[in-house]
Amino acid sequence: MNKLQYISLIFIVVLGAATGCNDDFVNTKPLDQVSEADVWLDAGLSEAFVTEIYNGLHNGGFNEEMFASTTDESVFTHPGRGVTTVTESRTSPENVINWGDNRLRWNALYARIRSANLALENLAEPQFDNPELAERLNGEAHFMRAFFYHQLLRLWGAIPLIDRVYELGEPDFSAPRNTFEECVNFIVADCDAAAQMLEGKTLAAGRANQAAALALKARVLTYAASDLHDIPTASANSSVIAGFTNPELLGYTSGDRTARWQAAQAAAKAVLDIPGYGYMTDLTAPVTPEEGEMNYENMSLSKNGGESELLFARYFINEKIEDGSRVGLDNGPNGYHNWAGNTPTQNLVDDYEMMDGTPFDWNNPAHAASPYENRDPRFYATILYDGADWKPRTADVAAKDPANQIQTGTYEIVQNGEVVNYFGLDTRQSSVEDWNGTRTGYYMHKFINKDPAIVDQSTRQEIPWPELRYTEAMLNYAEASIALGQDEEARTWLNKIRYRAGMPALTESGVALRDRYRNERRIELVYEEHRYHDARRWMIAEETLGQKARIILIEGSLKPGASVSLYKYDPNNYDYSYTVTDLDPGFENRQWLDKMYFLPIEREEMNRNEQLIQNPGY
């Protein structure tokens, strides 16, 4: 198998010579350990050390608690997991969410940065005779350090830049935060170094490569040019940022913003110029709706050529049991014995365009009567809605739904000659499982394989998590082009994405094009951990992340003369009504406070490093 397997570092040492009964016996090295010095003398052990650094990658959106549920993409179904700490703007230095696992904590990221620094120090002058491997490992360590620093930067703003390994006995382990600009420059330099060292090298899937380094650089520069990190712009939009006495920790206080957008554009274009990546990006007209849906599913599941989208990904294998391989169990319908963890909001569903590129509108009678018809093909590859075809039900449920359709409403059926209300199998009143159904009326489809052989309740799936993909670089390039007034160039690349999805070309310019771009990015990259960062850096969080989560209530009423004893979706027998309302505020009551533009540094970190300056609003 050529996929990088994220394994714990295990060193195996073979005793090379027999040991006699002499005075040297007490100096025998332990057989289950290797000294730090010996690691860097051996090429294989050095590679194993660098491989272990990848363990710092979290499960991405395949954690049970997804980033998406801190945004207007989805709602986390289960109470008491801390997600509402973010959605209700209740974070504090004593109350910081773990984002699904502990690998996105401040201290965990710095632990991995220390490992990268240790590798870089020892590989600066390799002690083993394999210069090509040494260069590759150096490149990987540079990339991984840049990746972990970029995670810190986009969550907390500027952080202390540590580029060496601290030794025991040093008089002072504290360090101040660098400026935001210094952090960007440092990460970019690491990406440049990694790209140079990894150029022309073929690596196993899951390891850093030149394309990944260039894509990370493009992302960081795109973020750096955005509104949140241009302090004059950010201050005009937020009194919290305007009143902060150390704005250099949050963004650029001076300089040429146009030059920053030019740098971001050039960095993204460098990614687009790498041959061999990208999926169906040479189209000149929209594909059919059926092809558009299939294309999006191929990319989401990394199959049938869709894997060419991946520039850097987190892979999972069934031989190692990890949460990232159970995305179907975590998020699938409870009527299939799954856990309904992160369910799409009506806010997201409403942002999918009609097939002709016009907005969906509940005030349009045709739209309101059939809200799931004639939508952007990506909708059908992303959302499971009432009446959607899905996998065969499990054996114990099959008799209740031989049609294998999602049931998230309440419907009339006839029992013993009387009309009664029947709760759908995938509701919170389901006869299958009534504790873990959707709160929004929807389920995730994206990233969940609909192959009947994969029973999400009991079968894991090997779908990689896209840390960096080619289409993000296309979108970054389009965003920078719009910021620079190059609307035609932006439309060219945006329409490549839309044609692949079966959607018509964009024709707008100026602010209208910017707004269409933002919605295009929202739809294309949904559930890929972008929305939380995008809404903040565009400074539209109040009207997006701070919106009340919207849900759908569905009722099916029997038409006159119709008699149905076993429910299935059928407009010939039913009149359906769709009511949009807010999620119960007793479960989650979303609000946005501007302090949430940056996370607070945890209290224990502030206590152990007195040189740290806390973020504004805390």
Secondary structure, 3 states (H helix, E strand, C coil): CCECCCCCCCCCCCCCCCCCCCHHHHHCCCCCCCCHHHHCCCHHHHHHHHHHHHHHCCCHHHCCCCHHHHCCCEEECCCCCCHHHHHCCCCECCECCCCCCHHHCHHHHHHHHHHHHHHHHHHCCCCCCCHHHHHHHHHHHHHHHHHHHHHHHHHHCCCCCCCCCCCCCCCCCCCCCCCHHHHHHHHHHHHHHHHHHHCCCCCCECCCCHHHHHHHHHHHHHHHCCHHHEHHHHHHHCHHHHCCCCHHHCCECCCCHHHHHHHHHHHHHHHHCCCCCCCCCCCCCCCCHHHHHHHHHHHHHCCCCHHHHEEEEECCCCCCCCHHHCHHHHHCCHHHCCCCCEEECHHHHHCCCECCCCCCCCCCHHHHHCCCCCECHHHHCCEECCCCECCCCCCCCHHHCCCCECCCCEEEEEECCEEEEEECCCCCCCCCCCCCCCCCCCEECCCCCCCCCCCCCCCCCCCCEEEEEHHHHHHHHHHHHHHCCCHHHHHHHHHHHHHHHCCCCCCCCHHHHHHHHHHHHHHHCCCCCCHHHHHHHCCCCCCCCCCCCEEEEEEEEECCCCCCCCCCCCCCCEEEEEEEEECCCCCCCCCCCHHHHCCCCCHHHHHHCCCCCCCCCC
